[in-house]
Amino acid sequence: MAKLVDNARLLRTRDTDFSGFCDMQELSNPGYRSKPIHHILEDYRKYGMPTTTIFFGDPLAFSLAREAILISPNTVNISSIGCSSGEEPYSFVAANLDLSDRVSVNGYDVNPNSIEKARKGKYNYGGEFFRDAGILPGTIYQADTEGLLTLSKSFKQLVTFQTHDISQEPLPEKQDIIFLLNVLQWYAALGREEALSNIRDSLSEKGMLICESRPVKPTGDISPYYWWMEDLTSFGFGTVPAKYGHSYDKPICTQAYYKL
Ligand SMILES: C[S@@+](CC[C@H](N)C(=O)[O-])C[C@H]1O[C@@H](n2cnc3c(N)ncnc32)[C@H](O)[C@@H]1O
Protein backbone atom coordinates (compact mmCIF):
# COMPACT_ATOMS: atom_id res chain seq x y z
CA MET A 1 0.00 0.00 0.00
CA ALA A 2 1.22 3.49 -0.80
CA LYS A 3 2.30 5.46 2.23
CA LEU A 4 -0.60 7.57 3.42
CA VAL A 5 1.61 10.23 4.86
CA ASP A 6 3.94 11.28 2.06
CA ASN A 7 6.86 12.02 4.18
CA ALA A 8 7.77 8.98 6.27
CA ARG A 9 10.51 10.90 8.04
CA LEU A 10 7.79 12.72 9.96
CA LEU A 11 6.46 9.57 11.60
CA ARG A 12 7.55 7.77 14.70
CA THR A 13 10.05 5.09 13.78
CA ARG A 14 12.29 4.48 16.75
CA ASP A 15 11.90 4.30 20.45
CA THR A 16 13.93 7.50 20.73
CA ASP A 17 11.02 9.23 19.01
CA PHE A 18 8.94 8.52 22.06
CA SER A 19 11.61 8.08 24.65
CA GLY A 20 9.58 9.81 27.38
CA PHE A 21 6.94 7.15 27.02
CA CYS A 22 9.46 4.31 26.85
CA ASP A 23 11.40 5.54 29.86
CA MET A 24 8.24 5.50 31.85
CA GLN A 25 7.19 2.04 30.59
CA GLU A 26 10.62 0.61 31.19
CA LEU A 27 10.22 1.33 34.89
CA SER A 28 7.20 -0.90 35.29
CA ASN A 29 7.94 -3.37 32.46
CA PRO A 30 11.67 -4.05 32.17
CA GLY A 31 12.52 -4.93 28.56
CA TYR A 32 9.55 -2.95 27.29
CA ARG A 33 11.62 -1.03 24.77
CA SER A 34 12.08 -4.07 22.55
CA LYS A 35 8.45 -5.18 22.65
CA PRO A 36 5.04 -4.06 21.43
CA ILE A 37 5.69 -0.55 20.23
CA HIS A 38 7.99 -1.76 17.52
CA HIS A 39 5.27 -4.04 16.26
CA ILE A 40 2.74 -1.26 16.24
CA LEU A 41 5.13 1.02 14.42
CA GLU A 42 6.07 -1.61 11.90
CA ASP A 43 2.42 -2.23 11.13
CA TYR A 44 1.52 1.36 10.68
CA ARG A 45 4.45 2.02 8.41
CA LYS A 46 3.50 -1.00 6.31
CA TYR A 47 -0.26 -0.62 6.26
CA GLY A 48 -0.85 3.03 6.99
CA MET A 49 -1.83 5.12 9.96
CA PRO A 50 -4.20 3.46 12.44
CA THR A 51 -7.79 4.52 11.77
CA THR A 52 -9.21 3.52 15.15
CA THR A 53 -12.01 5.76 16.31
CA ILE A 54 -15.35 5.65 18.06
CA PHE A 55 -18.60 7.61 18.35
CA PHE A 56 -18.73 10.17 21.20
CA GLY A 57 -15.12 9.36 22.05
CA ASP A 58 -14.08 12.53 23.86
CA PRO A 59 -16.94 14.32 25.65
CA LEU A 60 -14.55 16.78 27.23
CA ALA A 61 -13.31 17.95 23.82
CA PHE A 62 -16.92 18.43 22.79
CA SER A 63 -17.82 20.43 25.87
CA LEU A 64 -14.78 22.70 25.40
CA ALA A 65 -15.92 23.41 21.85
CA ARG A 66 -19.52 23.90 22.89
CA GLU A 67 -18.57 26.51 25.49
CA ALA A 68 -16.60 28.41 22.85
CA ILE A 69 -19.48 28.30 20.36
CA LEU A 70 -21.96 29.54 22.92
CA ILE A 71 -19.99 32.73 23.51
CA SER A 72 -19.19 33.37 19.85
CA PRO A 73 -21.24 36.05 18.09
CA ASN A 74 -20.47 34.53 14.66
CA THR A 75 -20.90 31.24 12.85
CA VAL A 76 -18.11 28.96 14.00
CA ASN A 77 -16.04 26.83 11.61
CA ILE A 78 -15.05 23.58 13.28
CA SER A 79 -12.81 20.87 11.89
CA SER A 80 -11.84 17.44 13.03
CA ILE A 81 -8.37 16.78 11.61
CA GLY A 82 -7.66 13.07 11.51
CA CYS A 83 -11.40 12.40 11.55
CA SER A 84 -10.94 8.82 10.34
CA SER A 85 -14.34 7.45 9.19
CA GLY A 86 -16.24 10.45 10.49
CA GLU A 87 -17.43 9.30 13.92
CA GLU A 88 -15.89 12.31 15.70
CA PRO A 89 -17.45 15.17 13.69
CA TYR A 90 -20.78 13.33 13.33
CA SER A 91 -20.91 12.77 17.09
CA PHE A 92 -20.12 16.42 17.74
CA VAL A 93 -22.97 17.54 15.53
CA ALA A 94 -25.36 14.97 17.00
CA ALA A 95 -24.53 16.08 20.53
CA ASN A 96 -24.97 19.76 19.61
CA LEU A 97 -27.95 19.76 17.27
CA ASP A 98 -29.34 22.81 19.04
CA LEU A 99 -26.33 24.76 17.70
CA SER A 100 -26.43 23.43 14.14
CA ASP A 101 -27.31 26.81 12.60
CA ARG A 102 -24.30 28.38 14.36
CA VAL A 103 -21.64 25.94 13.23
CA SER A 104 -20.08 24.66 10.05
CA VAL A 105 -18.45 21.28 10.70
CA ASN A 106 -15.78 19.64 8.56
CA GLY A 107 -13.81 16.41 8.72
CA TYR A 108 -10.35 15.99 7.20
CA ASP A 109 -8.21 12.89 7.00
CA VAL A 110 -5.12 11.86 5.07
CA ASN A 111 -6.69 8.50 4.27
CA PRO A 112 -9.05 8.72 1.27
CA ASN A 113 -10.70 5.38 2.16
CA SER A 114 -11.67 6.76 5.56
CA ILE A 115 -13.11 9.88 3.96
CA GLU A 116 -15.14 7.77 1.55
CA LYS A 117 -16.52 5.75 4.45
CA ALA A 118 -17.31 8.93 6.39
CA ARG A 119 -19.27 10.32 3.45
CA LYS A 120 -21.28 7.09 3.18
CA GLY A 121 -22.26 7.30 6.83
CA LYS A 122 -22.85 3.55 7.22
CA TYR A 123 -21.26 1.67 10.11
CA ASN A 124 -21.43 -1.86 11.38
CA TYR A 125 -21.70 -0.65 14.98
CA GLY A 126 -22.70 2.47 16.79
CA GLY A 127 -26.43 2.48 17.63
CA GLU A 128 -25.66 1.83 21.29
CA PHE A 129 -23.36 4.87 21.41
CA PHE A 130 -26.11 7.13 20.12
CA ARG A 131 -28.61 5.64 22.55
CA ASP A 132 -26.14 6.05 25.44
CA ALA A 133 -25.84 9.70 24.44
CA GLY A 134 -29.62 9.95 24.74
CA ILE A 135 -30.18 10.11 20.96
CA LEU A 136 -32.84 7.69 19.75
CA PRO A 137 -33.22 6.32 16.20
CA GLY A 138 -35.21 8.60 13.92
CA THR A 139 -34.16 11.75 12.11
CA ILE A 140 -30.40 11.27 12.66
CA TYR A 141 -29.92 7.56 12.19
CA GLN A 142 -31.46 4.15 11.86
CA ALA A 143 -29.97 1.05 13.48
CA ASP A 144 -31.07 -2.41 12.37
CA THR A 145 -31.14 -5.65 14.34
CA GLU A 146 -27.81 -6.74 12.81
CA GLY A 147 -26.14 -3.71 14.37
CA LEU A 148 -25.82 -1.73 11.12
CA LEU A 149 -26.03 2.01 11.68
CA THR A 150 -27.13 4.27 8.83
CA LEU A 151 -26.97 8.02 9.18
CA SER A 152 -29.77 9.94 7.53
CA LYS A 153 -29.15 12.05 4.44
CA SER A 154 -30.21 15.29 6.13
CA PHE A 155 -27.89 14.59 9.07
CA LYS A 156 -24.91 13.72 6.85
CA GLN A 157 -25.32 17.07 5.12
CA LEU A 158 -24.34 18.79 8.36
CA VAL A 159 -20.71 17.67 7.95
CA THR A 160 -18.41 18.01 4.93
CA PHE A 161 -15.44 15.69 4.43
CA GLN A 162 -12.21 16.15 2.51
CA THR A 163 -8.93 14.28 2.13
CA HIS A 164 -6.06 16.36 3.47
CA ASP A 165 -2.57 15.73 4.83
CA ILE A 166 -2.00 18.25 7.62
CA SER A 167 1.71 17.41 7.77
CA GLN A 168 2.05 18.90 4.28
CA GLU A 169 -0.14 22.02 4.20
CA PRO A 170 -2.70 24.11 6.10
CA LEU A 171 -6.42 23.47 5.59
CA PRO A 172 -8.01 25.19 2.59
CA GLU A 173 -10.15 27.38 4.87
CA LYS A 174 -9.55 29.05 8.22
CA GLN A 175 -11.10 27.33 11.21
CA ASP A 176 -12.22 28.71 14.56
CA ILE A 177 -11.95 25.38 16.36
CA ILE A 178 -9.85 22.35 15.44
CA PHE A 179 -10.08 18.94 17.06
CA LEU A 180 -6.79 17.07 16.76
CA LEU A 181 -7.43 13.93 18.75
CA ASN A 182 -5.40 10.73 18.63
CA VAL A 183 -3.23 12.01 15.80
CA LEU A 184 -0.09 13.64 17.16
CA GLN A 185 1.05 10.58 19.04
CA TRP A 186 1.88 8.81 15.77
CA TYR A 187 4.42 11.46 14.81
CA ALA A 188 8.04 12.00 15.64
CA ALA A 189 9.05 15.43 16.91
CA LEU A 190 9.61 16.75 13.39
CA GLY A 191 6.21 15.52 12.20
CA ARG A 192 4.45 17.08 15.17
CA GLU A 193 6.24 20.34 14.51
CA GLU A 194 5.21 20.45 10.84
CA ALA A 195 1.63 19.39 11.55
CA LEU A 196 1.29 21.94 14.35
CA SER A 197 2.69 24.72 12.22
CA ASN A 198 0.11 23.94 9.49
CA ILE A 199 -2.62 23.71 12.10
CA ARG A 200 -1.67 27.07 13.51
CA ASP A 201 -1.83 28.52 9.99
CA SER A 202 -5.27 26.91 9.55
CA LEU A 203 -6.73 28.69 12.58
CA SER A 204 -8.43 32.05 12.51
CA GLU A 205 -7.20 34.75 14.86
CA LYS A 206 -7.56 33.44 18.44
CA GLY A 207 -8.78 30.15 16.96
CA MET A 208 -8.83 27.19 19.31
CA LEU A 209 -7.00 23.89 19.04
CA ILE A 210 -8.32 21.04 21.15
CA CYS A 211 -6.02 18.08 21.57
CA GLU A 212 -4.55 15.76 24.14
CA SER A 213 -2.05 16.98 26.61
CA ARG A 214 -0.19 14.93 29.13
CA PRO A 215 0.65 17.06 32.11
CA VAL A 216 1.52 14.10 34.33
CA LYS A 217 3.42 10.94 33.59
CA PRO A 218 1.13 8.03 32.73
CA THR A 219 1.61 4.77 34.54
CA GLY A 220 1.05 1.28 33.31
CA ASP A 221 -1.08 1.89 30.25
CA ILE A 222 0.47 0.91 26.95
CA SER A 223 -2.16 2.38 24.66
CA PRO A 224 -0.61 4.70 22.07
CA TYR A 225 -3.14 7.26 23.26
CA TYR A 226 -0.87 7.66 26.30
CA TRP A 227 2.30 8.26 24.35
CA TRP A 228 4.31 11.25 25.32
CA MET A 229 2.67 14.50 24.36
CA GLU A 230 4.37 17.82 24.82
CA ASP A 231 2.90 21.04 26.04
CA LEU A 232 2.05 22.97 22.91
CA THR A 233 2.77 26.40 24.33
CA SER A 234 6.18 26.35 22.63
CA PHE A 235 4.45 25.98 19.22
CA GLY A 236 2.77 29.39 19.17
CA PHE A 237 -0.26 28.46 21.27
CA GLY A 238 -1.49 29.69 24.63
CA THR A 239 -3.50 27.50 26.98
CA VAL A 240 -7.09 28.38 27.55
CA PRO A 241 -7.28 29.42 31.21
CA ALA A 242 -8.16 27.35 34.21
CA LYS A 243 -11.86 26.98 33.82
CA TYR A 244 -11.09 24.69 30.87
CA GLY A 245 -8.66 22.65 32.92
CA HIS A 246 -10.87 19.61 33.36
CA SER A 247 -9.22 16.25 33.09
CA TYR A 248 -10.32 12.69 32.85
CA ASP A 249 -9.50 10.36 35.65
CA LYS A 250 -6.61 9.26 33.47
CA PRO A 251 -3.02 10.39 33.12
CA ILE A 252 -3.93 12.52 30.15
CA CYS A 253 -6.28 15.38 29.68
CA THR A 254 -7.85 17.14 26.79
CA GLN A 255 -6.55 20.65 26.57
CA ALA A 256 -7.76 23.66 24.67
CA TYR A 257 -5.14 25.99 23.26
CA TYR A 258 -5.61 29.21 21.38
CA LYS A 259 -3.51 30.62 18.60
CA LEU A 260 -1.15 33.33 19.80
C1 LIG B 1 -6.32 7.00 15.58
S1 LIG B 1 -7.24 7.87 14.38
C2 LIG B 1 -8.09 9.08 15.40
C3 LIG B 1 -9.49 9.35 14.91
C4 LIG B 1 -10.28 10.35 15.76
N1 LIG B 1 -9.68 11.67 15.73
C5 LIG B 1 -10.43 9.88 17.18
O1 LIG B 1 -9.76 10.42 18.06
O2 LIG B 1 -11.23 8.99 17.42
C6 LIG B 1 -5.96 8.87 13.63
C7 LIG B 1 -6.40 9.44 12.30
O3 LIG B 1 -5.50 10.49 11.94
C8 LIG B 1 -5.33 10.45 10.55
N2 LIG B 1 -4.10 11.18 10.20
C9 LIG B 1 -2.84 10.82 10.50
N3 LIG B 1 -1.97 11.69 9.98
C10 LIG B 1 -2.70 12.63 9.35
C11 LIG B 1 -2.34 13.78 8.61
N4 LIG B 1 -1.09 14.11 8.42
N5 LIG B 1 -3.34 14.54 8.09
C12 LIG B 1 -4.62 14.18 8.27
N6 LIG B 1 -5.02 13.08 8.94
C13 LIG B 1 -4.06 12.31 9.49
C14 LIG B 1 -5.26 8.95 10.27
O4 LIG B 1 -5.47 8.64 8.92
C15 LIG B 1 -6.34 8.40 11.20
O5 LIG B 1 -7.58 8.31 10.58
The ligand as an SDF file (V2000), in Angstrom:
LIG
                    3D

 27 29  0  0  0  0  0  0  0  0999 V2000
   -6.3160    6.9960   15.5850 C   0  0  0  0  0  0  0  0  0  0  0  0
   -7.2390    7.8740   14.3830 S   0  0  0  0  0  0  0  0  0  0  0  0
   -8.0910    9.0800   15.3980 C   0  0  0  0  0  0  0  0  0  0  0  0
   -9.4930    9.3510   14.9140 C   0  0  0  0  0  0  0  0  0  0  0  0
  -10.2820   10.3520   15.7600 C   0  0  0  0  0  0  0  0  0  0  0  0
   -9.6810   11.6680   15.7250 N   0  0  0  0  0  0  0  0  0  0  0  0
  -10.4310    9.8800   17.1770 C   0  0  0  0  0  0  0  0  0  0  0  0
   -9.7610   10.4170   18.0610 O   0  0  0  0  0  0  0  0  0  0  0  0
  -11.2300    8.9850   17.4210 O   0  0  0  0  0  0  0  0  0  0  0  0
   -5.9590    8.8740   13.6310 C   0  0  0  0  0  0  0  0  0  0  0  0
   -6.3980    9.4400   12.2970 C   0  0  0  0  0  0  0  0  0  0  0  0
   -5.5030   10.4870   11.9420 O   0  0  0  0  0  0  0  0  0  0  0  0
   -5.3300   10.4450   10.5520 C   0  0  0  0  0  0  0  0  0  0  0  0
   -4.1040   11.1750   10.1960 N   0  0  0  0  0  0  0  0  0  0  0  0
   -2.8380   10.8180   10.4980 C   0  0  0  0  0  0  0  0  0  0  0  0
   -1.9690   11.6860    9.9840 N   0  0  0  0  0  0  0  0  0  0  0  0
   -2.6990   12.6330    9.3490 C   0  0  0  0  0  0  0  0  0  0  0  0
   -2.3440   13.7790    8.6120 C   0  0  0  0  0  0  0  0  0  0  0  0
   -1.0860   14.1090    8.4190 N   0  0  0  0  0  0  0  0  0  0  0  0
   -3.3380   14.5400    8.0910 N   0  0  0  0  0  0  0  0  0  0  0  0
   -4.6250   14.1810    8.2730 C   0  0  0  0  0  0  0  0  0  0  0  0
   -5.0170   13.0760    8.9370 N   0  0  0  0  0  0  0  0  0  0  0  0
   -4.0590   12.3080    9.4930 C   0  0  0  0  0  0  0  0  0  0  0  0
   -5.2560    8.9450   10.2730 C   0  0  0  0  0  0  0  0  0  0  0  0
   -5.4690    8.6390    8.9200 O   0  0  0  0  0  0  0  0  0  0  0  0
   -6.3400    8.4030   11.2050 C   0  0  0  0  0  0  0  0  0  0  0  0
   -7.5850    8.3100   10.5760 O   0  0  0  0  0  0  0  0  0  0  0  0
  1  2  1  0
  2  3  1  0
  2 10  1  0
  3  4  1  0
  4  5  1  0
  5  6  1  0
  5  7  1  0
  7  8  2  0
  7  9  1  0
 10 11  1  0
 11 12  1  0
 11 26  1  0
 12 13  1  0
 13 14  1  0
 13 24  1  0
 14 15  1  0
 14 23  1  0
 15 16  2  0
 16 17  1  0
 17 18  1  0
 17 23  2  0
 18 19  1  0
 18 20  2  0
 20 21  1  0
 21 22  2  0
 22 23  1  0
 24 25  1  0
 24 26  1  0
 26 27  1  0
M  CHG  2   2   1   9  -1
M  END
$$$$
